[in-house]
Each structure stands twice: as C-alpha cells, then as structure tokens.
Amino acid sequence: MNYRTIINNKPNLTIKDNAKDVIFTLVSAMCDNISYIRFKRKEDNEHSLSYYNNHVRLAFSNLQCDYSTHDILWEADNSNWEEVINMINTGTSAIADVKSR
C-alpha cells in the first residue's frame, strides 16, 4: 500500500478497548517506507511512545506532525484513539494499519 492510496481511501482502524499495546504502521509520503509508532500503557495507565523502523529508533520530529509528542500522548492516555490517528496523519506519513492487544 502506498501513501497516496491511504490518504485517498482512509483505512478503517479498530483499536481494542483498554489496549495495553497499540502499534500503528505508517507509510511515508516521500518513498513509501514503512515505520511504526508504538504506544505502550504503563502500570500508572499513562502511555509511552516509540517511533521506529526495523527496530531502529527514530526521532519523532522526522514525522513533521503538527502536534508535539506530549499532546499525542495525552490523547492516548484518554483512549481518544481517533484523535491520535488524526494528529499523527498531519505529518509526512499516513497510518496504514493498526494492531492492538
């Protein structure tokens, strides 16, 4: 799947209630490279965020989102996943898929 297809036909993304792990698959607008954002719920019910490609950690600023990491994390902490998706999609990558458990 490429970036233009995702933007024109947004996928239906479903996240399990009270998920402890949520992993979004992203496709880059530049060259259709694949990367991932992982939200992991900690014991205090707050989330941590990791952005990586093939298990190599990347700088979140590379996504060029209109929102900071803490703004996105606060929405994740409130389980407002639709807003998290909208915030991430303001950057140079689009969410193609999600897995949650």
Helices and strands as residue ranges (DSSP letters): H 3-8, E 21-28, E 34-41, E 47-53, E 56-57, G 60-63, H 69-77, H 81-88, E 93-100
